[in-house]
Structure formats: C-alpha cells, structure tokens
C-alpha cells in the first residue's frame, strides 16, 4: 500500500496579543517630569503650577508624578532647582576646565552662574515675581542640597589649585555670594559682568583662601566721593 504524502507545511500564523507602550526607564521618566515642571514654572510660576499641570505637560498621570517624586510637589520643585544647577554645570564644564588659576576659575564660575540664572525663564520668573518661593527652596536646611550639588561639579576643578578642604570652602563661599546677590541685587554689582565678579573674588574670596597670593596694597577698596576727588 502506497503511503499518502503529507502536505508540505505552510507558514505558521502567529497572533501576538496587543501590547501597550513599554514603561519608560525611571531616569527618562524623571527627566520628562522635571522638564515639564520647568516649562510650567517658566510660564505661570510656582504658585500657579499644580501637579496636574506638570503631569499633563509630561504626558503622564498624576499618580505617576507622585510615584516618581514621593515627596510631592514641594520636593519636585526643589529638584527642579537642583536640576538647573546640574544643567549649568554641564554647560560650564569646558570653560571651568580651561581656567589656569583659582582666581580665573572663581570668576568664570560666578559669572557663568549669574548669566545662566539671567537667561533661563523659570529661574528668572522666580527671582522677579516669586522670590519668597525661591527663598524656601534655598533657605535653612535646604541650602545644604544646593551646596552639595555645586560641590559635586565645582570641587574637582577647585582642587587643581587648592587643598581639599579649601576647595570645598571656595565652592560654598562662591555659592553664598551668588545666592546673596540673587536675593538682594545691587545697582553697583553685576555678577554677569566679569570686572565686577573679579573685584568681588579678589576682595572677598581670595583673601580667605590663598592669603599668600594677595597684595592688599594693590587692591583699592575705597570708593571716592565727589568731595574726595582731586580736581586740577
């Protein structure tokens, strides 16, 4: 009896169950939410920005925001500020690495930070319209997080010229200087101006960091009044 040939197998149809979008990696999701928060704050400020606004801008749910930032809105807003410092560090890296002495490094860091603050919408909005909100983010115990974030990128540059302890002091002092003028601007000092920043560094930072490099007689700290000026 001749066996009956089996038909050649045809292509096998495979049905895949529909899948939703893959969950974003934690880092990407956090970045997306932070970017959304920065965009919202730049337009409407901190007080008017809600978690719902941020979630909508980020394209995720409100619950996702809280899962990513368990501390809620307050911690998220502080993280926005720290994120901006980290962004400044990235943009300033090449300029800081090119500095050849500690004075130039401090001047570059201070002027760069002041210009960054001046050019970014969310930070400028806080300074101009909601300084009290900004104060809560950099005041009291929260300032330690700012110091730590600045130190993470500044100290490696500063230790090229200073001992470890002095490098940390320089980073903190420069940060305090920028924060001080951020909250209490002076019509006589513009930290975005290299000449003004250099004068502050020479008069107020360097003497405490590298006193051997300072020649007090070369720094005129007086401001002549009209009655003191000499006229021919």
Buried (B, 14 or more C-beta within 10 A) or exposed (E): EEEEEEEEEEEEEEEEEEEEEEEBEEEEBBBBBBBBBBBBBBEEBBEEBEBEBBBBBBEBEEEBBBEBBEEEBEEBBBBBBBBBBBEBBEEBEEBBEEBEEBBBBBBBBBBBBBBBBEEBEBBEBBBEEBEEBBBBBBEEEBBEBBBEBBBEBBBEBBBBBBEEEBBBBBBBBBBEBBBEBBBEEEEEEBBBEBEBBBBBBBBEBBBEBBEEEBEEEEEEEEEEEEEEEEEE
